[in-house]
Amino acid sequence: MDTESKSISPISEKINQATYPVTGMTCAACASSLETILQYTDGVQSAAVNYATQTVKVEFDSSTSPEKLNQALTDIGYGLILDSPDLDESLRNEQEKRYQAVKKQTLGAALLTLPVFVLGMFFMEWQPGKWISLVLSVPVLFYFGRHFYSNAWKQAKHGKANMDTLVALSTGIAFLFSFFNTVFPDFWEQRGIAPHVYYEAATVIVVFISFGKMLEEKAKSQTGTALKKLIGLQPKTLTRIQGEGEEEIRIEEVELGDRILIKPGEKIPVDGKVLEGASFIDESMISGEPIPVEKIAGNSVFAGTINQKGSLQIQAEKVGASTLLSQIIQRVQEAQGSKAPIQKLVDKIAGIFVPVVLGIAIITFGVWMIFGEENGISHALLAAVSVLVIACPCALGLATPTAIMVGVGKGAENNILIRDAESLELGHQVNAIILDKTGTITSGKPSVSGMYWTVDSGASVIGDRSSVGSNQSTVHSQQTTGFELVKSDDSRQLTVDYKSILLSLESKSEHPLAEAVVKYLKTKKVEATELDHFESITARGVKGQKAGKTYFAGNGKLLQEQEISIPEDLKALAKEWSAQAQTVIWFADEEKALAVLGIQDQLKPSSKSAIASLQQSGVDVYMLTGDNQQTAAAIAREVGIKDFQAEVMPSDKSQFVKTLQQKGKVVAMVGDGINDSEALAQADVSIAMGHGSDIAMDVAKITLITSDLEKIPQALRLSHLTVRGIRQNLFWAFIYNLIGIPIAAGILYPFNGFLLDPMIAGAAMAFSSVSVVLNSLRLKNRKL
């Protein structure tokens, strides 16, 4: 996030724009209320609240001021942080402060509720226990749980109701009724009714709901981690070249046109163009591809990418907020906050349920007062309280979180980590899924896929499929990734010396693919030999001398320039490998090619079956990659994906997500790199591969611990089962209320004289909660 967004910047002569952290927001309804209040404040042109980042962006004219805006919100319990120079730091501090406050409230309420629960459940007839419960319940409800009442009041002022309203009403009524029965027990005893108390019901509800709020705040406090890490990709200082000297300056001081020195291992600080030097740059942040890109004079470089072993001098062409990295940061931030907060199903239900229950309670009280004869007032009070107690939100409140909790645990057992309940709820609706190629469909680590040695010409091989030249006998041995073929009728047998020389050359090479060759040869127990001379040839490869003879390892251009002969069969083999999107490396002496190696990013074993499973379930599968068209086409063809795009930038990926969403698709994005973070933030459901970048995992709401793509259809299946459990829970909670509320109101009294005791209503309420929990636990035994 741009730390300068806090400062007021004129966008016209009279209109100012500013972004401020907001205090006091606890739910989506709060965000809506706050936005409405600001929009109706004098001088405000527009106000947009970002509930995800807890900020508000305001446009206002000179007739008002930030202080007046803050005052308008302070009057109703909200506030703006105006005096912080660092917006990001203010947000982090505010989020941490809220989390610690809710944590304190939850732990304090739980500590005091435990003895109240024990007394209410096991010592209900012990008279001193009622007074002890009264004393302990007061701080639980009106100190640790005071936010429920304040939030309910805020909603009421705007004519709205949510779960906080239900919690405040049910706990408040239960407490007041219990308080009356504790202080004035004679009122009921004179009428032959036992004065029961319900302190444990009120306090347990506060603890349960507070625990859910604590988990929510914990999740929200971590939402800025990805942005912090993205910002951390940009170095704080850089080396600027002036005249004959060098100076170290802060990143904020760099200007367009500055000449900057990039040393080996350093991050590129700005977007620019190479003036001098040659090196390989790790651009996986942008392209997602694991192979570093060679950079020479005239090539472009981008902020946040990492220089390898060479030294470069670049000219700054884009600095500050205009660099590609800064644009990625900005778009990730916008994507995280652009999705309107989803009003939870239970809150929607509560908006209707609360007024209905209140209406029933009032009608019940009135009917009993009118038709209750001599016991009218006592029956009216008991029936009204029974309605409110039996309609307690516990079953409704537990319906979603218990199913989510079990679903999250089930996911963890299957190496699926779920950070966000919304993603678990949305997963079953996904009908389009976008897969990154490198690190998601493929392993993301280049390796030797085949190696062919010869001391003559005439044989060719690709992986484990070989064809041999005419009239030539061969000896072949199975290798880990393919075959090695050697002519058996040649007097010069292939010896380990060639492999040792190749290993020595590649061990000294700075080329990114050399590591794959070295690793492969070492698995074959090859040991390097001491070279007499070594030289790196820019953009071509390497050469070395051993026992008076020169050897080369590199690309085809190297052999062409050295006029080294290549057998026709080897040329055909290299061409076929290239068509399969493999990179070809040659090993030769001064006269001819001795070996050819194919290197490629291998498919994960489960990729093809997982993609087929998704397609069979009706999900459209797309592949996006920063790699070239040829490689993308080869991979897509191999795994059965028809729709793919190659050479895409990070912004292209997020735009593709938006395009699908505009078509009405519920989109899941699966990726593992920094270049995927923007699309992950934009997607409805975001899934990161566990071996990927920390930033991708921070942005994504679901992380697969393993690299097994089969976990993706399992995650969607888990969402389906969890949502089905939630719906079942809500169904039973409503059936219970549909039956229980009329009985509590006394509908059976005219027929058989039955009037529900509030104590039985409380027990029925507890049973409904238990049934919801037991139904949620059934998910633990389901197979994904």
C-alpha positions in Angstrom: 0.0 0.0 0.0 1.3 3.4 -0.9 2.1 5.1 2.4 1.5 8.5 0.8 -2.2 7.8 0.2 -2.8 9.1 3.7 -1.8 12.6 2.6 -4.5 14.8 1.2 -3.9 15.5 -2.5 -5.9 17.9 -4.6 -7.7 16.3 -7.5 -9.2 19.7 -8.6 -9.2 23.2 -7.2 -11.9 22.5 -4.6 -12.0 18.7 -4.1 -9.5 16.8 -1.9 -9.0 13.1 -1.6 -7.7 11.1 1.3 -7.6 7.6 2.7 -7.9 7.0 6.5 -7.8 4.0 8.8 -11.2 3.5 10.5 -11.8 2.5 14.1 -14.9 0.8 15.5 -16.0 -1.2 12.5 -16.9 -4.7 13.5 -19.2 -6.0 10.7 -20.2 -5.5 7.1 -23.3 -3.6 8.3 -21.0 -1.1 10.2 -19.1 -0.5 6.9 -22.4 0.3 5.2 -23.6 2.6 7.9 -20.3 4.4 8.1 -20.3 5.0 4.3 -23.9 6.3 4.4 -23.1 8.7 7.2 -20.1 10.2 5.5 -21.9 10.5 2.2 -24.6 12.6 3.9 -22.0 14.8 5.7 -21.8 18.4 4.4 -19.0 18.9 2.0 -18.4 15.2 1.2 -18.6 14.3 -2.5 -18.1 10.6 -2.1 -17.0 8.0 0.5 -16.0 4.4 -0.1 -15.4 2.1 2.8 -13.0 -0.9 2.4 -14.1 -3.3 5.1 -11.3 -5.8 4.2 -8.5 -3.2 4.9 -10.5 -1.2 7.5 -10.1 2.1 5.6 -12.3 4.7 4.0 -11.5 6.8 0.9 -13.1 10.2 1.0 -13.5 13.0 -1.5 -14.5 16.3 0.1 -14.4 20.0 -0.7 -13.0 23.0 1.2 -16.2 23.5 3.3 -15.2 20.6 5.5 -12.1 19.1 7.0 -10.7 15.7 8.2 -11.5 16.8 11.8 -15.2 17.4 10.9 -15.4 14.0 9.2 -14.0 12.4 12.3 -16.4 14.2 14.5 -19.4 13.1 12.4 -18.3 9.5 13.0 -17.3 9.8 16.6 -20.9 10.8 17.5 -22.0 7.3 16.5 -19.1 5.2 17.8 -16.7 5.2 14.9 -13.5 7.2 14.3 -10.7 8.1 11.8 -7.0 8.0 12.5 -5.8 11.4 11.3 -2.4 11.9 12.9 -0.4 8.9 11.5 2.3 9.6 8.9 2.3 5.9 7.9 -1.0 4.5 6.8 0.2 0.9 6.7 1.6 1.0 10.2 -1.6 2.6 11.5 -3.7 -0.2 10.0 -1.4 -2.9 11.4 -1.5 -1.3 14.8 -5.3 -0.9 14.7 -5.8 -4.5 13.6 -3.5 -5.9 16.3 -5.2 -3.7 18.9 -8.7 -5.0 17.9 -7.5 -8.6 18.0 -5.9 -8.2 21.4 -9.1 -6.6 22.7 -11.4 -9.4 21.5 -8.9 -12.0 22.8 -9.0 -10.4 26.2 -12.8 -10.2 26.1 -13.1 -13.9 25.1 -10.7 -15.3 27.7 -12.1 -13.1 30.5 -15.7 -14.1 29.7 -14.8 -17.8 29.5 -13.0 -17.7 32.8 -16.0 -16.2 34.6 -18.5 -18.3 32.7 -17.1 -21.7 33.8 -18.3 -21.5 37.4 -21.6 -20.0 36.3 -22.1 -22.9 33.9 -21.3 -25.5 36.7 -23.6 -23.8 39.2 -26.5 -23.5 36.7 -26.2 -27.1 35.4 -25.4 -29.1 38.5 -26.4 -26.9 41.5 -29.5 -25.2 40.2 -31.4 -25.5 43.5 -28.6 -24.1 45.7 -29.7 -20.6 46.7 -26.3 -19.0 47.2 -25.3 -20.3 43.8 -27.9 -17.9 42.2 -26.2 -14.9 43.8 -22.7 -16.1 42.9 -23.9 -16.5 39.3 -25.4 -13.0 39.3 -22.2 -11.4 40.5 -20.1 -13.3 37.9 -22.5 -12.8 35.0 -22.5 -9.0 35.3 -18.9 -8.5 34.0 -19.3 -11.3 31.4 -22.3 -9.6 29.8 -21.7 -5.9 30.5 -17.9 -5.6 30.4 -16.5 -8.5 28.3 -19.6 -8.7 26.1 -20.5 -5.0 26.0 -19.7 -4.8 22.3 -22.7 -7.0 21.5 -25.0 -4.4 23.0 -23.3 -1.4 21.5 -23.3 -3.0 18.0 -27.0 -3.9 18.4 -27.7 -0.3 19.3 -25.9 0.9 16.3 -27.9 -1.4 14.1 -31.2 -0.4 15.7 -30.4 3.3 15.1 -30.3 2.5 11.4 -33.4 0.2 11.5 -31.3 -2.9 11.0 -30.7 -6.1 13.0 -28.1 -8.9 12.9 -26.6 -11.6 15.1 -25.4 -9.0 17.6 -29.1 -7.9 17.9 -30.2 -11.4 18.7 -27.3 -12.0 21.2 -28.0 -8.7 23.0 -31.8 -9.4 23.2 -31.6 -13.0 24.3 -28.8 -12.5 26.8 -30.2 -9.2 28.1 -33.7 -10.6 28.6 -32.4 -13.9 30.2 -30.2 -11.8 32.6 -33.0 -9.4 33.6 -35.4 -12.2 34.1 -32.9 -14.1 36.2 -32.0 -11.0 38.1 -35.7 -10.5 38.9 -36.1 -14.1 40.0 -32.9 -13.9 42.2 -33.9 -10.6 43.9 -37.7 -11.2 44.1 -38.3 -15.0 44.2 -41.5 -14.5 46.2 -43.3 -13.1 43.2 -43.3 -16.5 41.5 -43.4 -18.7 44.6 -46.7 -17.0 45.7 -48.1 -18.1 42.3 -46.8 -21.6 42.6 -44.0 -21.2 40.1 -40.4 -22.0 40.7 -38.2 -18.9 40.2 -35.5 -20.4 37.8 -32.5 -18.4 36.7 -30.7 -18.6 33.3 -27.4 -16.9 33.9 -25.5 -19.9 32.4 -27.4 -19.6 29.1 -26.7 -15.9 28.8 -23.0 -16.2 29.6 -22.3 -19.2 27.5 -23.8 -17.5 24.4 -21.4 -14.5 25.0 -18.4 -16.9 25.2 -19.4 -18.8 22.1 -20.0 -15.8 19.9 -16.9 -14.0 21.3 -14.7 -16.9 20.4 -16.0 -16.7 16.8 -15.2 -12.9 16.8 -11.7 -13.6 18.0 -11.0 -16.1 15.2 -12.4 -13.5 12.7 -10.1 -10.7 14.0 -7.1 -13.0 13.9 -7.7 -13.7 10.3 -8.2 -10.0 9.5 -5.0 -9.1 11.3 -3.1 -11.2 8.8 -4.6 -9.7 5.6 -1.8 -7.2 5.2 1.0 -9.7 5.3 1.1 -10.2 1.6 1.3 -6.5 0.9 4.1 -6.1 3.4 6.1 -8.8 1.7 5.5 -7.4 -1.7 6.7 -4.0 -0.5 9.7 -5.8 1.0 10.8 -7.0 -2.5 12.0 -3.5 -3.2 15.4 -2.6 -1.7 15.6 0.3 0.7 18.8 1.7 -0.9 20.7 1.5 -4.2 24.1 2.4 -5.7 24.0 5.4 -8.0 26.9 6.1 -10.4 27.8 9.7 -10.7 30.8 10.6 -12.9 33.7 8.4 -11.8 32.3 7.7 -8.4 29.5 5.7 -6.7 27.1 6.7 -3.9 24.5 4.8 -1.9 21.2 6.6 -1.8 17.7 5.8 -0.4 15.2 4.4 -3.0 13.1 7.5 -2.6 15.9 9.7 -3.9 16.4 7.9 -7.3 15.4 9.9 -10.3 14.5 9.1 -13.9 17.7 8.7 -16.0 20.0 7.9 -13.1 22.7 5.3 -13.8 22.5 2.5 -11.2 24.9 -0.3 -10.4 23.4 -3.7 -9.7 25.8 -6.0 -7.9 25.6 -9.9 -7.9 22.8 -11.1 -5.7 21.1 -7.7 -5.4 17.4 -6.9 -6.2 16.7 -4.6 -9.1 15.4 -1.3 -7.4 13.6 0.3 -10.4 12.4 -0.5 -13.9 15.1 0.3 -16.4 17.4 -0.7 -19.3 20.8 -2.4 -19.2 23.6 -0.1 -20.3 26.6 -2.3 -19.5 27.3 -5.8 -18.3 25.7 -9.2 -18.7 23.9 -11.4 -16.2 21.0 -13.7 -15.5 18.0 -12.2 -13.8 15.4 -14.2 -11.7 12.2 -12.8 -13.1 9.9 -15.4 -11.6 8.1 -12.6 -9.7 6.8 -11.5 -13.1 6.7 -14.5 -15.3 6.4 -17.3 -12.8 9.1 -19.2 -14.8 11.9 -20.7 -12.7 14.7 -20.2 -15.3 16.5 -16.9 -14.9 16.6 -14.7 -18.0 19.8 -13.5 -19.6 20.2 -9.7 -19.7 22.7 -7.8 -21.9 23.0 -4.2 -23.0 19.6 -2.9 -24.3 17.5 -5.4 -22.4 14.8 -4.2 -19.9 14.8 -5.1 -16.2 12.1 -4.7 -13.6 12.0 -3.7 -9.9 11.9 -6.5 -7.4 13.6 -9.1 -9.7 16.9 -10.6 -8.5 20.3 -10.3 -10.2 22.3 -13.5 -10.2 26.1 -13.7 -10.5 26.9 -10.9 -13.1 27.2 -7.2 -12.6 25.0 -4.7 -14.4 24.7 -1.0 -14.9 21.2 0.1 -15.7 19.4 3.4 -16.5 16.3 4.2 -14.4 13.2 4.5 -16.7 10.4 4.1 -14.1 10.6 4.8 -10.4 8.3 4.9 -7.4 4.7 4.1 -8.0 5.2 3.7 -11.7 7.3 0.6 -11.5 5.8 -2.8 -12.4 6.2 -4.0 -8.8 4.4 -1.0 -7.4 1.6 -1.5 -9.9 1.3 -5.1 -8.8 1.2 -4.0 -5.1 -1.5 -1.5 -5.9 -3.7 -4.0 -7.8 -3.4 -6.6 -5.2 -4.5 -4.1 -2.6 -7.5 -3.0 -4.8 -8.4 -6.6 -5.5 -8.4 -7.6 -1.8 -10.7 -4.7 -1.0 -12.8 -4.5 -4.1 -15.0 -7.5 -3.3 -18.0 -6.2 -1.4 -18.2 -8.0 2.0 -20.7 -10.8 1.8 -23.5 -10.4 4.3 -23.4 -13.7 6.2 -26.5 -15.8 5.7 -27.2 -15.9 9.4 -27.1 -12.1 9.6 -29.6 -11.9 6.7 -31.8 -14.4 8.5 -31.4 -12.4 11.7 -32.6 -9.3 10.0 -36.0 -10.9 9.5 -35.9 -13.3 12.5 -35.3 -10.7 15.2 -38.3 -8.5 14.4 -40.5 -11.6 14.0 -39.5 -13.0 17.4 -39.9 -9.6 19.1 -43.3 -9.3 17.5 -44.3 -12.8 18.7 -43.0 -12.1 22.2 -45.0 -8.8 22.3 -48.1 -10.4 20.9 -47.7 -13.3 23.4 -47.5 -10.9 26.3 -50.5 -8.9 25.1 -52.7 -11.9 24.5 -51.9 -13.4 28.0 -52.5 -10.0 29.6 -55.9 -9.8 28.0 -57.0 -13.4 28.2 -54.9 -14.7 31.1 -57.5 -13.9 33.8 -56.1 -13.9 37.4 -52.6 -15.2 36.4 -52.4 -13.1 33.3 -49.3 -11.1 34.3 -47.3 -14.1 35.5 -48.2 -16.2 32.5 -47.6 -13.2 30.2 -44.1 -12.7 31.6 -43.2 -16.5 31.5 -44.5 -17.0 28.0 -42.8 -13.9 26.6 -39.5 -14.8 28.2 -39.9 -18.4 27.1 -40.3 -17.2 23.5 -37.2 -15.1 23.7 -35.1 -17.8 25.4 -36.2 -20.6 23.1 -35.6 -18.4 20.1 -32.0 -17.8 21.4 -29.5 -17.5 18.5 -27.2 -20.2 19.8 -28.4 -22.8 17.3 -28.4 -20.2 14.5 -25.0 -18.9 15.7 -23.5 -22.4 15.9 -24.9 -23.6 12.6 -22.2 -22.0 10.4 -19.1 -21.9 12.7 -19.4 -25.5 13.9 -19.7 -26.8 10.3 -16.8 -24.5 9.2 -14.7 -25.6 12.1 -15.1 -29.3 11.3 -14.6 -28.6 7.6 -11.4 -26.7 8.3 -10.2 -29.6 10.5 -11.1 -32.2 7.8 -9.2 -30.1 5.3 -6.1 -30.0 7.5 -6.2 -33.8 7.8 -6.1 -34.0 4.0 -3.3 -31.4 3.6 -5.7 -28.6 2.7 -5.3 -25.5 4.9 -8.2 -23.1 4.9 -7.7 -19.6 6.2 -11.0 -18.1 5.3 -14.5 -19.4 5.9 -15.9 -17.5 2.9 -13.7 -19.5 0.5 -14.9 -22.8 2.1 -18.5 -21.6 1.6 -17.9 -20.5 -2.0 -15.9 -23.5 -3.2 -18.9 -25.6 -4.1 -20.1 -22.9 -6.5 -16.8 -22.7 -8.5 -17.5 -23.4 -12.2 -14.3 -22.0 -13.6 -10.7 -22.7 -12.4 -7.5 -21.0 -13.6 -4.2 -22.9 -13.2 -0.8 -21.4 -13.4 1.6 -23.6 -15.3 5.0 -23.5 -13.6 4.9 -24.9 -10.1 1.3 -25.8 -10.3 0.8 -28.1 -13.3 4.5 -28.7 -13.6 7.1 -29.1 -10.8 8.7 -25.7 -11.4 12.2 -27.2 -11.3 14.0 -27.9 -14.6 15.5 -31.3 -14.8 17.2 -33.5 -17.3 14.5 -35.4 -19.2 16.8 -37.4 -21.5 20.5 -37.7 -22.4 22.1 -39.3 -25.4 25.8 -40.0 -25.7 27.5 -41.2 -28.8 31.0 -41.7 -30.2 29.6 -41.9 -33.7 26.4 -40.9 -35.5 23.3 -42.7 -36.2 21.1 -43.2 -33.1 18.4 -41.0 -31.6 16.3 -41.2 -28.4 13.6 -39.2 -26.7 12.9 -40.0 -23.1 12.1 -43.7 -23.0 11.1 -43.8 -26.7 14.1 -44.7 -28.9 14.7 -45.2 -32.6 18.0 -46.5 -33.9 19.7 -45.7 -37.1 19.7 -48.4 -39.8 22.0 -51.3 -39.6 23.5 -50.4 -36.3 23.5 -52.5 -33.2 23.2 -50.7 -29.9 23.6 -51.4 -26.2 21.2 -49.4 -23.9 20.6 -49.2 -20.2 17.5 -47.8 -18.5 18.1 -44.5 -16.6 16.0 -42.6 -14.2 14.6 -40.3 -16.8 15.3 -42.1 -20.0 17.8 -44.3 -22.0 21.4 -43.9 -22.8 22.5 -45.4 -26.1 26.0 -46.2 -27.0 27.2 -47.9 -30.2 28.5 -51.3 -29.2 30.5 -51.9 -32.4 32.6 -48.7 -31.9 36.2 -49.3 -30.8 36.1 -46.2 -28.6 33.6 -46.9 -25.8 32.0 -44.1 -23.9 34.0 -43.7 -20.7 33.2 -41.9 -17.5 35.9 -39.3 -18.5 33.4 -37.5 -20.8 30.8 -37.3 -18.1 33.4 -36.1 -15.6 34.5 -33.3 -18.1 30.8 -32.3 -18.7 30.2 -32.2 -14.9 33.3 -30.1 -14.4 32.2 -27.6 -17.1 28.6 -27.3 -15.9 29.8 -27.0 -12.2 31.7 -23.9 -13.2 29.0 -22.5 -15.4 26.8 -19.6 -14.3 23.9 -20.6 -16.6 20.7 -21.4 -14.6 20.2 -24.7 -16.4 23.7 -25.9 -15.5 22.5 -26.8 -12.1 20.0 -29.3 -13.5 22.8 -31.1 -15.5 25.1 -31.1 -12.4 22.4 -32.6 -10.2 21.5 -35.3 -12.8 25.2 -36.4 -13.3 25.8 -36.5 -9.6 22.8 -38.9 -9.2 24.7 -41.1 -11.7 27.7 -41.1 -9.3 29.8 -39.1 -11.7 32.7 -37.3 -10.1 34.2 -34.0 -11.5 37.7 -33.9 -12.9 40.2 -31.0 -12.7 40.2 -28.9 -15.9 43.3 -27.3 -17.2 41.4 -24.2 -18.4 37.9 -22.8 -18.2 36.2 -20.0 -20.0 32.6 -18.7 -20.0 31.2 -17.6 -23.4 28.4 -15.0 -23.1 25.0 -16.1 -24.4 26.5 -19.3 -25.7 27.9 -21.6 -23.0 31.3 -22.6 -21.6 34.5 -24.3 -22.8 37.4 -26.0 -21.0 40.6 -27.9 -21.7 41.6 -31.3 -20.5 44.8 -33.1 -21.5 45.3 -30.7 -24.4 41.9 -31.1 -25.8 39.1 -28.5 -25.8 35.5 -29.3 -24.8 32.3 -27.3 -25.1 28.9 -27.3 -23.4 26.2 -24.9 -24.5 23.5 -24.2 -27.1 23.4 -24.8 -30.8 24.8 -21.4 -31.7 28.0 -22.3 -29.8 28.6 -25.4 -31.9 27.7 -23.6 -35.1 30.2 -20.8 -34.4 32.9 -23.3 -33.5 32.1 -25.2 -36.8 31.5 -28.4 -34.8 29.8 -31.2 -36.8 26.5 -32.6 -35.6 25.2 -35.9 -36.9 21.9 -35.7 -38.7 20.2 -38.0 -36.2 21.2 -35.8 -33.4 19.9 -32.8 -35.2 16.5 -34.6 -35.6 16.5 -35.5 -32.0 17.2 -31.9 -30.9 14.5 -30.6 -33.2 12.0 -33.1 -31.7 12.9 -32.2 -28.2 12.5 -28.5 -29.0 9.0 -29.2 -30.4 8.2 -30.7 -27.1 9.2 -27.4 -25.4 12.5 -28.9 -24.0 15.7 -26.9 -23.8 18.6 -28.6 -25.6 22.2 -28.6 -24.3 25.1 -29.9 -26.4 28.4 -31.4 -25.2 31.2 -31.6 -27.8 34.9 -31.7 -28.4 36.7 -29.7 -31.1 35.4 -31.9 -33.9 31.9 -33.2 -33.2 29.0 -33.4 -30.8 29.5 -36.1 -28.1 26.2 -35.8 -26.3 22.9 -34.0 -26.3 20.7 -33.4 -23.3 17.0 -32.4 -23.0 15.9 -30.3 -20.1 12.3 -29.5 -19.2 10.0 -28.7 -16.4 8.4 -32.0 -15.6 4.6 -32.5 -15.2 3.5 -33.4 -11.7 2.3 -37.0 -11.6 -1.3 -36.0 -10.5 -1.8 -33.0 -12.9 -3.5 -34.9 -15.7 -5.9 -36.9 -13.5 -6.8 -33.9 -11.4 -7.6 -31.7 -14.4 -9.7 -34.6 -15.9 -11.6 -34.9 -12.5 -12.3 -31.1 -12.5 -13.6 -31.2 -16.1 -15.8 -34.2 -15.4 -17.4 -32.4 -12.5 -18.4 -29.6 -14.9 -15.7 -27.1 -14.0 -14.1 -25.2 -16.9 -10.3 -25.4 -16.6 -8.0 -22.7 -18.0 -4.2 -22.4 -18.0 -2.3 -19.1 -17.8 1.5 -18.8 -18.0 4.3 -16.4 -18.6 6.1 -19.0 -20.7 6.2 -19.0 -24.5 3.4 -20.1 -26.8 5.2 -23.3 -27.8 5.8 -24.6 -24.3 2.3 -23.6 -23.1 0.7 -25.4 -26.1 2.8 -28.6 -25.4 1.9 -28.7 -21.7 -1.8 -27.9 -22.3 -2.0 -30.6 -24.9 -0.4 -33.1 -22.6 -2.8 -32.5 -19.7 -5.9 -32.0 -21.7 -6.5 -28.3 -21.3 -8.1 -26.6 -24.4 -8.2 -23.0 -23.1 -4.8 -21.5 -22.3 -2.9 -18.2 -22.7 0.9 -17.8 -22.9 3.3 -14.9 -22.3 0.8 -13.3 -19.9 1.8 -10.6 -17.3 0.5 -10.5 -13.7 -2.1 -7.9 -14.6 -3.2 -10.0 -17.6 -4.0 -12.9 -15.2 -6.1 -10.7 -12.9 -7.9 -9.2 -15.9 -8.7 -12.7 -17.1 -10.2 -13.5 -13.7 -12.3 -10.3 -14.0 -13.5 -11.2 -17.5 -14.7 -14.6 -16.3 -16.4 -13.1 -13.3 -18.2 -10.6 -15.6 -19.6 -13.5 -17.5 -21.2 -14.8 -14.2 -18.5 -17.4 -13.4 -17.5 -18.2 -9.9 -13.7 -18.3 -10.4 -11.0 -20.2 -8.5 -7.4 -19.3 -9.1 -4.5 -21.7 -8.4 -1.0 -20.4 -8.3 2.3 -20.5 -6.5 4.3 -17.4 -7.4 4.4 -13.6 -6.8 3.2 -13.2 -10.3 0.0 -15.0 -9.4 -0.8 -12.9 -6.3 -2.8 -10.3 -8.1 -5.1 -12.9 -9.7 -5.3 -14.8 -6.5 -6.5 -11.7 -4.7 -9.1 -11.0 -7.4 -10.5 -14.5 -7.6 -13.6 -15.7 -5.7 -11.7 -18.6 -4.3 -7.8 -18.5 -4.2 -5.7 -21.6 -3.8 -1.9 -21.6 -3.3 0.5 -24.4 -3.7 2.3 -25.0 -0.4 5.8 -25.0 -1.9 5.3 -21.7 -3.6 6.1 -18.1 -2.5 5.1 -16.8 0.9 3.3 -13.9 -0.8 1.1 -16.3 -2.9 0.2 -18.2 0.3 -0.5 -15.0 2.2 -2.9 -13.7 -0.5 -4.6 -17.1 -1.0 -7.3 -18.2 1.3 -6.7 -21.9 0.8 -3.2 -23.5 0.8 -2.4 -27.0 -0.4 0.4 -28.3 1.8 1.5 -30.9 -0.9 2.1 -30.2 -4.6 -0.6 -32.8 -5.4 -3.2 -31.3 -7.7 -5.7 -34.0 -6.7 -6.2 -31.8 -3.6 -8.0 -29.2 -5.7 -11.1 -31.3 -6.5 -10.9 -32.6 -2.9 -11.0 -29.0 -1.6 -14.1 -28.3 -3.8 -15.7 -31.5 -2.5 -15.0 -30.4 1.0 -16.7 -27.1 0.4 -19.8 -29.0 -1.0 -20.0 -31.2 2.1 -19.4 -28.3 4.5 -22.1 -26.1 2.9 -24.5 -29.0 2.9 -23.9 -29.4 6.7 -24.5 -25.6 7.2 -27.8 -25.8 5.4 -28.8 -28.9 7.4 -27.9 -27.1 10.6 -29.9 -24.0 9.6 -32.9 -26.2 8.6 -33.0 -27.9 11.9 -32.5 -24.7 13.8 -35.5 -23.2 12.0 -37.7 -26.3 12.4 -36.9 -26.2 16.1 -37.9 -22.5 16.3 -40.9 -23.1 14.1 -42.2 -25.8 16.6 -40.7 -24.4 19.8 -41.8 -20.7 19.6 -45.5 -21.4 19.3 -45.4 -23.9 22.2 -43.4 -21.3 24.3 -46.0 -18.7 23.4 -48.7 -21.0 24.9 -50.5 -22.3 21.9 -51.2 -25.7 23.6 -52.6 -24.1 26.8 -56.2 -23.8 25.6 -56.1 -27.5 24.7 -54.3 -29.3 27.5 -53.3 -26.5 29.9 -49.6 -26.9 29.0 -47.4 -23.8 29.4 -43.8 -24.1 28.7 -41.5 -23.3 31.7 -38.6 -21.0 30.7 -36.3 -23.7 32.3 -37.6 -26.3 29.8 -37.2 -23.6 27.0 -33.6 -23.2 28.1 -33.1 -27.0 28.0 -34.7 -27.2 24.5 -32.4 -24.4 23.4 -29.4 -26.3 24.6 -30.6 -29.5 22.9 -31.0 -27.6 19.6 -27.3 -26.5 19.9 -26.2 -30.0 20.7 -28.0 -31.3 17.6 -26.3 -28.8 15.4 -22.9 -29.7 16.7 -23.5 -33.4 16.3 -24.7 -32.9 12.7 -21.6 -30.9 12.0 -19.3 -33.6 13.4 -20.7 -36.1 10.9 -18.5 -34.5 8.3 -15.4 -35.9 10.0 -16.3 -39.4 8.8 -17.0 -38.4 5.2 -14.5 -39.3 2.5 -13.3 -36.5 0.2 
